[in-house]
Amino acid sequence: MLKNFFEILGQVSDLAGAIGGIVAAIGVLKMLAAQRRALEHVRVVLRLEEQGGGSVTLPLEMLRRDVSRAELLGRIGMLPMRQKGTRFAIRALASPAFMRAVNEVVEGKTSILVIPATQEEVEQFDL
């Protein structure tokens, strides 16, 4: 009777170990996928709001893991301006929609951060 109990306990222990190994392997695969996603390049695009306006891709090299509001504003601020010594102004950067777009990039839902802009806002940069 006691022998049967220990045999059953051993089998349950083996099964629990196998399940634990499978769960650990799945966790490692998810972690590796997240690390790979963090190293993906993200494009930053100014989309013209006017009808048929098109878009301009900013010359920014950004990894998904580096995308944040502060980092993005800092990198845009480093772009050359047509009028030297001025600070850029893009109205959409203060909107909740912009923060939702940043969150979508960070979460891996998209690799393109689209910022609505007017023609004047695009033309302030010396691209």
Secondary structure, 3 states (H helix, E strand, C coil): CHHHHHHHHHHHHHHHHHHHHHHHHHHHHHHHHHHHHHCCEEEEEEEECCCCCCEEECCCCEEHHHCCHHHHHHHHHCCCECCCCCCCCCHHHHCHHHHHHHHHHHCCCCCEEEEEECHHHHHCECC
